[in-house]
Amino acid sequence: MEPEGKPKVAVAAVALGAVVIGVLVWWYYANKDKTPSAQDSQTLGEEIAGQTQTPTDSVPEVNPYKADTNPFEKANPLKDIYKNPFEK
């Protein structure tokens, strides 16, 4: 007659050995140099964006007014007539 505790100890030892082997394999592959993946290269969108030109890139500036001019400064007839009494 065999004691009842020996099969439980054997099963526990096999389970512990499997866990230790699994951890060692995982650690080995986690620290191994990785091969270049698809994330390291350019995506299709990045490749296309570098080769295309938008239609507005070649359009000349057609605004007849300069960006720094204010039309009301030149055409205001009351500019020098009214003086604010609260300003010095």
Secondary structure by P-SEA (a helix, b strand, c coil): ccccaaaaaaaaaaaaaaaaaaaaaaaaaaaccccccccccccaaaaaaacccccccccccccccccccccccccccccccccccccc
